[in-house]
Amino acid sequence: MRADIRRIIREEAAAALRESDETTAPAGVPKAAPDDPSPDAEQVRAHAAAVALVESARAEKRWDRARASDLHGLLATMTATQQSDVVQRLIPALNSGEIAFDARSGAPF
């Protein structure tokens, strides 16, 4: 059952990324604006923290509810371009199995 859940999550995440373009994004991630402003200091810090969060998950090879909650808060602070960068780092790692994710813990972000 776990393998089925992981497969479904990977398929859904991959489909969401394929469907996204410059004006659409996966659920929960705001649409990118063509004139995305330069990030302010708070957004730069949030992006750096989110990248570090993904990298620590890679090192530990797992993604959990606490990380998902932290990332959710950080994404809300970032520009659309920064959000896209972080999601594009995380989703492939989850899809490939590089980072294990237990679907019972909820959404990945």
TORROTOR-155644 format. One record per residue: residue number from 1; x, y, z of N, C-alpha, C in turn; residue in one letter. Coordinates in nm, 2 decimals, padded with zeros to 4 digits, always signed. Layout:
<sites>
resi_n.xx_n.yy_n.zz_ca.xx_ca.yy_ca.zz_c.xx_c.yy_c.zz_resn
NUM_X_Y_Z_X_Y_Z_X_Y_Z_A;
...
</sites>
This chain:
<sites>
resi_n.xx_n.yy_n.zz_ca.xx_ca.yy_ca.zz_c.xx_c.yy_c.zz_resn
1_+00.08_-00.12_+00.00_+00.00_+00.00_+00.00_+00.09_+00.13_+00.00_M;
2_+00.19_+00.12_+00.08_+00.28_+00.24_+00.08_+00.34_+00.27_-00.06_R;
3_+00.38_+00.17_-00.13_+00.44_+00.19_-00.26_+00.33_+00.25_-00.35_A;
4_+00.21_+00.21_-00.34_+00.10_+00.26_-00.42_+00.08_+00.41_-00.39_D;
5_+00.08_+00.44_-00.27_+00.06_+00.58_-00.23_+00.18_+00.67_-00.28_I;
6_+00.30_+00.62_-00.26_+00.41_+00.69_-00.31_+00.41_+00.71_-00.47_R;
7_+00.37_+00.61_-00.53_+00.35_+00.61_-00.68_+00.25_+00.72_-00.72_R;
8_+00.14_+00.72_-00.65_+00.03_+00.81_-00.68_+00.08_+00.95_-00.66_I;
9_+00.15_+00.98_-00.55_+00.20_+01.11_-00.52_+00.29_+01.16_-00.62_I;
10_+00.38_+01.07_-00.66_+00.48_+01.10_-00.76_+00.41_+01.13_-00.90_R;
11_+00.31_+01.05_-00.93_+00.24_+01.08_-01.06_+00.17_+01.21_-01.05_E;
12_+00.10_+01.24_-00.95_+00.03_+01.36_-00.93_+00.12_+01.48_-00.93_E;
13_+00.23_+01.47_-00.86_+00.33_+01.59_-00.86_+00.39_+01.61_-01.00_A;
14_+00.42_+01.50_-01.07_+00.48_+01.51_-01.20_+00.37_+01.57_-01.30_A;
15_+00.25_+01.53_-01.28_+00.14_+01.58_-01.37_+00.13_+01.73_-01.34_A;
16_+00.13_+01.77_-01.22_+00.11_+01.91_-01.18_+00.23_+02.00_-01.24_A;
17_+00.35_+01.95_-01.23_+00.46_+02.02_-01.29_+00.45_+02.03_-01.44_L;
18_+00.41_+01.92_-01.51_+00.39_+01.92_-01.65_+00.29_+02.02_-01.70_R;
19_+00.18_+02.03_-01.62_+00.07_+02.12_-01.65_+00.11_+02.27_-01.63_E;
20_+00.20_+02.29_-01.54_+00.23_+02.43_-01.50_+00.31_+02.49_-01.62_S;
21_+00.29_+02.62_-01.63_+00.37_+02.71_-01.72_+00.39_+02.84_-01.65_D;
22_+00.42_+02.94_-01.72_+00.45_+03.07_-01.66_+00.33_+03.13_-01.58_E;
23_+00.21_+03.09_-01.61_+00.10_+03.15_-01.55_+00.02_+03.05_-01.46_T;
24_+00.06_+02.93_-01.45_-00.01_+02.84_-01.36_+00.10_+02.77_-01.27_T;
25_+00.05_+02.71_-01.16_+00.14_+02.64_-01.07_+00.07_+02.53_-01.00_A;
26_+00.14_+02.44_-00.94_+00.07_+02.33_-00.86_-00.01_+02.39_-00.75_P;
27_-00.11_+02.32_-00.71_-00.20_+02.37_-00.60_-00.12_+02.42_-00.48_A;
28_-00.16_+02.53_-00.42_-00.10_+02.58_-00.31_+00.02_+02.68_-00.33_G;
29_+00.06_+02.68_-00.46_+00.17_+02.77_-00.50_+00.11_+02.88_-00.59_V;
30_+00.13_+03.01_-00.55_+00.07_+03.12_-00.63_+00.13_+03.12_-00.77_P;
31_+00.05_+03.17_-00.86_+00.09_+03.18_-01.00_+00.20_+03.28_-01.01_K;
32_+00.29_+03.25_-01.10_+00.41_+03.33_-01.12_+00.37_+03.46_-01.20_A;
33_+00.42_+03.57_-01.16_+00.39_+03.69_-01.23_+00.50_+03.72_-01.33_A;
34_+00.47_+03.76_-01.45_+00.57_+03.78_-01.55_+00.67_+03.89_-01.50_P;
35_+00.62_+03.98_-01.42_+00.71_+04.09_-01.37_+00.74_+04.07_-01.22_D;
36_+00.78_+03.95_-01.19_+00.81_+03.91_-01.05_+00.92_+04.01_-01.00_D;
37_+00.88_+04.08_-00.89_+00.98_+04.19_-00.84_+01.10_+04.12_-00.78_P;
38_+01.20_+04.20_-00.77_+01.32_+04.15_-00.70_+01.29_+04.12_-00.55_S;
39_+01.34_+04.01_-00.50_+01.30_+03.98_-00.36_+01.37_+04.08_-00.26_P;
40_+01.29_+04.10_-00.15_+01.34_+04.18_-00.05_+01.42_+04.09_+00.05_D;
41_+01.48_+04.15_+00.15_+01.57_+04.08_+00.24_+01.50_+03.96_+00.31_A;
42_+01.37_+03.98_+00.35_+01.30_+03.88_+00.41_+01.27_+03.76_+00.32_E;
43_+01.25_+03.79_+00.19_+01.22_+03.69_+00.09_+01.35_+03.61_+00.06_Q;
44_+01.46_+03.68_+00.06_+01.59_+03.62_+00.03_+01.62_+03.52_+00.15_V;
45_+01.60_+03.56_+00.27_+01.62_+03.48_+00.39_+01.53_+03.35_+00.38_R;
46_+01.40_+03.38_+00.35_+01.30_+03.26_+00.34_+01.35_+03.17_+00.23_A;
47_+01.39_+03.22_+00.12_+01.44_+03.13_+00.01_+01.56_+03.05_+00.05_H;
48_+01.65_+03.11_+00.12_+01.77_+03.04_+00.16_+01.74_+02.93_+00.27_A;
49_+01.64_+02.97_+00.35_+01.60_+02.87_+00.46_+01.53_+02.75_+00.39_A;
50_+01.45_+02.78_+00.29_+01.37_+02.67_+00.22_+01.47_+02.58_+00.14_A;
51_+01.57_+02.64_+00.08_+01.67_+02.56_+00.01_+01.75_+02.47_+00.11_V;
52_+01.78_+02.53_+00.22_+01.85_+02.45_+00.33_+01.76_+02.34_+00.38_A;
53_+01.64_+02.37_+00.39_+01.54_+02.26_+00.43_+01.54_+02.15_+00.34_L;
54_+01.53_+02.18_+00.21_+01.53_+02.07_+00.11_+01.66_+01.99_+00.11_V;
55_+01.77_+02.07_+00.12_+01.90_+02.00_+00.12_+01.92_+01.91_+00.25_E;
56_+01.87_+01.96_+00.36_+01.88_+01.88_+00.48_+01.79_+01.75_+00.47_S;
57_+01.68_+01.76_+00.40_+01.60_+01.64_+00.37_+01.67_+01.55_+00.28_A;
58_+01.74_+01.60_+00.18_+01.82_+01.52_+00.09_+01.93_+01.44_+00.17_R;
59_+01.99_+01.51_+00.26_+02.10_+01.45_+00.35_+02.04_+01.34_+00.44_A;
60_+01.92_+01.36_+00.49_+01.86_+01.27_+00.58_+01.77_+01.17_+00.50_E;
61_+01.75_+01.20_+00.38_+01.67_+01.11_+00.29_+01.53_+01.09_+00.33_K;
62_+01.47_+01.20_+00.39_+01.33_+01.19_+00.43_+01.27_+01.33_+00.44_R;
63_+01.14_+01.33_+00.42_+01.05_+01.45_+00.42_+00.94_+01.42_+00.52_W;
64_+00.92_+01.50_+00.62_+00.81_+01.47_+00.71_+00.72_+01.59_+00.73_D;
65_+00.62_+01.58_+00.82_+00.52_+01.68_+00.85_+00.58_+01.81_+00.89_R;
66_+00.68_+01.80_+00.98_+00.75_+01.92_+01.03_+00.81_+02.00_+00.92_A;
67_+00.88_+01.93_+00.83_+00.95_+02.00_+00.72_+00.84_+02.06_+00.62_R;
68_+00.74_+01.98_+00.60_+00.63_+02.03_+00.51_+00.57_+02.16_+00.57_A;
69_+00.54_+02.16_+00.70_+00.49_+02.28_+00.77_+00.58_+02.40_+00.76_S;
70_+00.71_+02.37_+00.78_+00.81_+02.48_+00.77_+00.81_+02.54_+00.63_D;
71_+00.82_+02.45_+00.53_+00.82_+02.49_+00.39_+00.70_+02.57_+00.36_L;
72_+00.58_+02.53_+00.40_+00.46_+02.60_+00.37_+00.47_+02.74_+00.42_H;
73_+00.52_+02.76_+00.54_+00.53_+02.90_+00.59_+00.63_+02.98_+00.51_G;
74_+00.74_+02.92_+00.47_+00.85_+02.99_+00.40_+00.80_+03.02_+00.26_L;
75_+00.72_+02.93_+00.19_+00.67_+02.96_+00.06_+00.58_+03.08_+00.06_L;
76_+00.51_+03.10_+00.16_+00.42_+03.22_+00.17_+00.49_+03.35_+00.17_A;
77_+00.62_+03.35_+00.21_+00.70_+03.47_+00.22_+00.77_+03.50_+00.09_T;
78_+00.80_+03.40_+00.00_+00.88_+03.42_-00.11_+00.81_+03.47_-00.24_M;
79_+00.89_+03.52_-00.33_+00.83_+03.56_-00.46_+00.80_+03.43_-00.54_T;
80_+00.72_+03.44_-00.64_+00.68_+03.33_-00.72_+00.80_+03.26_-00.78_A;
81_+00.90_+03.33_-00.83_+01.02_+03.27_-00.89_+01.09_+03.19_-00.78_T;
82_+01.10_+03.24_-00.66_+01.17_+03.17_-00.56_+01.09_+03.04_-00.52_Q;
83_+00.96_+03.06_-00.51_+00.88_+02.94_-00.48_+00.90_+02.83_-00.59_Q;
84_+00.90_+02.87_-00.71_+00.92_+02.77_-00.82_+01.05_+02.71_-00.81_S;
85_+01.16_+02.78_-00.77_+01.29_+02.73_-00.76_+01.29_+02.62_-00.65_D;
86_+01.23_+02.65_-00.54_+01.23_+02.55_-00.43_+01.15_+02.43_-00.46_V;
87_+01.03_+02.45_-00.52_+00.94_+02.33_-00.56_+01.01_+02.25_-00.66_V;
88_+01.09_+02.31_-00.75_+01.16_+02.23_-00.86_+01.28_+02.16_-00.80_Q;
89_+01.32_+02.20_-00.69_+01.43_+02.12_-00.62_+01.37_+02.00_-00.54_R;
90_+01.26_+02.03_-00.48_+01.20_+01.92_-00.39_+01.12_+01.81_-00.47_L;
91_+01.04_+01.85_-00.56_+00.95_+01.75_-00.63_+01.03_+01.64_-00.70_I;
92_+01.13_+01.68_-00.78_+01.21_+01.57_-00.84_+01.28_+01.47_-00.74_P;
93_+01.32_+01.53_-00.63_+01.39_+01.45_-00.53_+01.29_+01.35_-00.47_A;
94_+01.16_+01.40_-00.45_+01.06_+01.31_-00.40_+01.02_+01.21_-00.50_L;
95_+01.00_+01.25_-00.63_+00.96_+01.16_-00.73_+01.07_+01.05_-00.76_N;
96_+01.19_+01.08_-00.75_+01.30_+00.98_-00.77_+01.32_+00.89_-00.65_S;
97_+01.26_+00.93_-00.54_+01.29_+00.85_-00.42_+01.41_+00.89_-00.34_G;
98_+01.48_+00.99_-00.39_+01.60_+01.04_-00.32_+01.56_+01.09_-00.18_E;
99_+01.44_+01.14_-00.17_+01.39_+01.18_-00.04_+01.26_+01.10_-00.02_I;
100_+01.26_+01.02_+00.09_+01.14_+00.94_+00.12_+01.03_+01.03_+00.18_A;
101_+00.91_+01.00_+00.14_+00.80_+01.08_+00.19_+00.68_+00.99_+00.22_F;
102_+00.63_+01.00_+00.34_+00.52_+00.92_+00.39_+00.39_+01.00_+00.37_D;
103_+00.31_+00.96_+00.27_+00.19_+01.03_+00.23_+00.10_+01.05_+00.35_A;
104_+00.11_+00.96_+00.45_+00.02_+00.97_+00.56_+00.04_+01.10_+00.64_R;
105_+00.16_+01.16_+00.62_+00.20_+01.28_+00.70_+00.13_+01.41_+00.64_S;
106_+00.06_+01.39_+00.52_-00.01_+01.50_+00.46_+00.06_+01.55_+00.34_G;
107_+00.03_+01.67_+00.29_+00.08_+01.73_+00.17_+00.23_+01.76_+00.19_A;
108_+00.31_+01.75_+00.08_+00.45_+01.78_+00.10_+00.49_+01.92_+00.12_P;
109_+00.39_+02.01_+00.10_+00.42_+02.16_+00.13_+00.29_+02.23_+00.14_F;
</sites>
